[in-house]
């Protein structure tokens, strides 16, 4: 994901900061009504806080 060419980076689901293409970026994918939903996080810390 580091080589992402998306012009608009998504925001972190937990803290709201723009998710830059870094090694710490995390994405959780779920399926809702047959559609893949990608939830983005800027770090492991934000992902862990969101899960709790």
C-alpha positions in Angstrom: 0.0 0.0 0.0 3.0 2.3 0.2 2.9 2.8 -3.6 -0.7 4.0 -3.5 -1.6 6.5 -6.3 -4.9 7.6 -4.8 -5.2 11.4 -4.9 -7.5 11.5 -1.8 -6.1 9.4 1.1 -8.8 8.2 3.4 -9.1 9.4 7.0 -8.3 7.3 10.0 -11.6 5.9 11.4 -10.5 6.5 15.0 -8.6 9.9 15.1 -9.7 11.4 11.8 -6.2 12.3 10.5 -5.5 11.6 6.8 -4.0 8.2 6.4 -0.7 8.7 4.7 0.9 5.9 2.8 3.2 4.6 5.6 4.3 1.3 7.0 1.9 1.9 10.0 -1.2 2.2 7.9 -3.8 -0.5 8.8 -7.0 -1.5 6.9 -9.8 -3.7 8.3 -12.0 -5.2 5.6 -15.5 -6.5 6.3 -18.3 -7.6 4.1 -21.7 -5.9 4.5 -24.6 -7.0 2.2 -22.1 -8.4 -0.3 -20.0 -5.2 -0.5 -16.4 -5.0 0.8 -16.0 -2.2 3.3 -12.5 -1.0 4.0 -11.9 0.8 7.3 -8.6 2.7 7.5 -6.4 3.5 10.5 -3.2 5.5 10.6 -1.5 3.2 13.2 -1.7 0.1 15.3 -2.6 2.4 18.3 -5.7 3.8 16.5 -6.7 0.3 15.4 -6.4 -1.1 18.9 -8.3 1.9 20.4 -11.1 1.4 17.8 -11.4 -2.3 18.6 -11.7 -1.6 22.4 
